[in-house]
Amino acid sequence: MITLESLNLFFLLSYLIIVMTEEELLKKIGQRIKELRREKGMPQIELAVELNYEKSNMSRLESGRVNPRITTLFKVAKALDVDLQELINITK
């Protein structure tokens, strides 16, 4: 079922892809993950453990050196107790 939230997420992602390169997008998403993690007072290793990731993989994600799957972003959002749309809201 298509919801208003899923449509908003689709349009936000579409907009972001149009206005910036993939590399820029990945860096911004990584910065956003780091920002939210720090706001929660969570060390990087703690988030990595919660996601069952190696710390080095978490570091690559936060630095924008990997292209995460949507399922990965969903798990990160859940671990940070935010919704997916807030996680990828890099327009702030």
N, C-alpha and C positions, 0 to 999 in steps of 0.2 A: 504494500500500500504506500502510495506517495503522500508524504505529509508536507506541511508548510516548512517545517524545519529541514527536511531533506532537500527540498527545492532551494531554500536559502543557502544551504551548504554547497549544493551543486553550482549555483550562480556565483558564490564567493570563490570557489575553486576555479571556475571558468574565468572569472575576472582576473584572478591572480596569475593564471597561466598566460593570459593575453598581455598583461602589462609588465611582466618581468621574465627574465630568462629562468630556465630550470635551476641553474646554479644559484641564482639569487633567491629563488623560492625556497630551495632546500636550506640555505643559510638562514633565512628568516624564520622558517619553521623550527630549525634547531635552536635559534636564539629564543624563540617563544617558549620552547620546552624548558630551556635553561632558566628563563625568567620565572615561569610558573613554579618550577621546582624550588628555586631560591625563595620565592614568596612563601612557600610552604615550609621553609627551613629544612629542606630535605637534602642531605648530601647526595652527590651523584651516585656513589656506590650503593646507597640505600634504594634509590630508584632502580638501579641496575639489578639488584638482588630481587626486588619485588617483581620485576619483569622477566626474571630468569635469564638475564643477559650478562655477558662479560662486561666489565667496566670499560674496556677499550671500545666495545661496540656502542656503549652508551655515549662515550666521548665522541665517537664519529658521528652519531646521530645529532648530538647537540652542536657540533661544528658544521653540520650540513654536508658532510662528506659521503653520506649514503642517501639513497632514495627509499624512504620507508614505505612499506605497504600500508594500505588503509587499516588493516587489522592491527598493525603495530601501533599506528597513531591512536586507534581506539583503546588499546591496552594502556598506552601512556596516559591518555586522558583519564581513564578509569583510575589508574594508580595515583594520579594527581588530583583526583576528585573534582574534575571539571568535565563539561561536555565537549564533544569532539569539535563543535563549532568554535568554542572558546579557545581550544588548543590551537587551531589553525587560523585564528583571527590575528593576522599579522599586520592589519591596517591601523592598529592602535599607535 
